[in-house]
Amino acid sequence: LGTYLIKITSKELTPRQTADVSKYLHTISDLERISDHSLNIGETAQELYTKKIVFSPTGARELKVMLAAVTRILEITINAFLDNDVAAAYRVEPLEELIDNLCDEMKLHHIDRLQTGECTLNHGFAFNDLLTNCERVSDHCSNIAVAMIELESDSFDTHEYINSVMAMHSHSFDEYYSEYSKE
């Protein structure tokens, strides 16, 4: 797909087509990585099913929250991407940060469950694999949203954007973060 997109750039394109090809070139690897992490999640779920591994009620609840957050960030990202909706792309980073924070909290909670014997080491590997893959999916969603935002403004400095978002915590960022936290 990347090779095909590169070939297209040598053709005469309208400004809209040029923008679309540029967006695809900037996001293709993130889309591929999302599918890789999704497969990893599926494989871990299959392993849990096959080995009849069941998480503690607390761990299962936490995982349900995480999966809902990742589903939400995927929906926002995909819809923003397909609709070329830069305003929606701005909603991704606050949710990505929330997912990062949830992962950190859930890993600590899981360590507590391991120490109290509520969970086993087998649970631990699977739980951490799921959290890590969920976190990586949200990271790639963030990359896609940032690419859309930067391409819209005709500049592409992902690190500068992320750093400015984190430093400013704009009013809308804080509103979205708060909204997602309540969900």
N, C-alpha and C positions, 0 to 999 in steps of 0.2 A: 504494500500500500504506500509506504514511504517513497519507494522508487517511482511509482506511478505519479505521486504528487510532485516529485522533483521534475519529472518529464513535463507535466502540465505547465510548470512555471516558465518553460521555454516558449510556450504558445502565447498568442495575443489574448489577453484576458481583460475583462471589464474590471473596473476598480472593485466591485463587489466580489467578483470571482477571485481576484488577487487576495482580497482580505480573507475570504473563506479558505483558500489554499494555505495561506499563512497561518490561520487559526488551526487548521488540521495538522500542519507540520509541527507546530508548537505543542500540540496536545496528544499526538498519536502515541507516543511512548507512555504517557500517563494512562491513556485509555487501555493500552495493552497490559500495563502493570495492574490496573484495577481488575482486569479479567484474571490475571495470574493469582492475585490475592483472593479473589472470589473462589477460584478453584481450590486454593489451599483451605479456605473455610469449609467448603464442601467436603474435602477429603478428611478434615478433622471431624466434621459432623458424622461422616460415614464410619470413621474409626470409633467414635463414641458409641454409635449405634451397634456396630459389630461386637465391640468388647463389652457392651451393656454398661458403660460408664455413665453414671448419673451424678450431676452436680448437686451440692447441698441446696436446699431451698433458697438460701441467701445468694449463693453463687449463681443459681439459675435466674433469680430475679435481676441480679446485676447484669448478667449476660443479655437478658431480654431488653433491658434499658439500652445497653450498648448497641445491640442489633437494630433497635428502633432508631437510634441516633444516626447510625451509619446508613440505614435505609433512607432516612430523611435527607442526609447530605448528598447521597447519590441522586435522589429525585430532584433536588434543587439544582445540582450541577448539570445533570443530563438535560433538564428542561431549559436551563440557562443556555447551555451549549446549543441545543437544537433550535431554540427560538432566538438565538443571538441576543439574549436578554442580559445586558451588562448590569442592570440594576439588580437582577436576581443573583448574578455572580458575586456581588458585594455581600450577599447574605451567607456565603459559604465560609469565609474565614472565621467568623465568630463561632459557628458550629464546629469547625475543625478544632479550634482552641478548646472548646468545651469537651470534645471527644478526647483530646490529649489529656485534659485534667481528669476526666472520668477513668481513663486507662490507668493513670497513676494511682488514683484512689482505689480502684478495683484490684490492682496488683498488691497494694498494701493490705487490703481486706483479705485477699486470698492468702497472703503470708500468715495473717492472723489465724485463718481457718486451718492452715497446715499445722501451725504451732499448737493449736488446741485439739488437733486430731479430727476436726470436723470434715476435713478433706485429706485425700492421700496424694502422694507425689504424682501418681498417674493422672489424677485430676489436675494437678498443677501444671504439668506440661501442656495438656490439652487446653486448659483455661488460658494460659499465657499465650499459646499459639493463636487462639481465637482473638484475644485482645490485640496482639501485635498485628495480625492481619487486618483487623478492623481499623486500627490506628493508621496503618499504611494506606488503606483505601481512602480514608479521610484526607491524608496528606496529598494523595494524587488528585483528589477532588479540588483541594486548595490550589494545586499547581494549575489545573485547568481553568479555574475561576480567575486566578491571577493573570494567566496568559490572555484571557478574554479582556480583562480590564486594561492591561498594559497595551494590547494591540489596539484597543479602542482609542487610547490616548496617544498612539503612534510612538510610544517608547516601550522598551522591553527591558526592565531591570527588576526581576522578580525579587531579589534580596532587598532592594531599596523599598519596594512596595510593602513587603512583609514587615520590614523594620519600621516603616512609617506607621503602619496599622498598629503594630504592637506598642509603639511609643505614644501614639496619639490616643488610642482607644477612643475613637470618635464617638459622638453621641449615638449614631446609628449602630455602630459596632456594639456598644454597651447595651443598647436596646435589644438587638438581636440575640446577644449572648444571654441576657436575662430571660427573654422569651423562650429560648431553647432550654434553658435550665429548668423552667417551670414544666416543660413537657416531660 
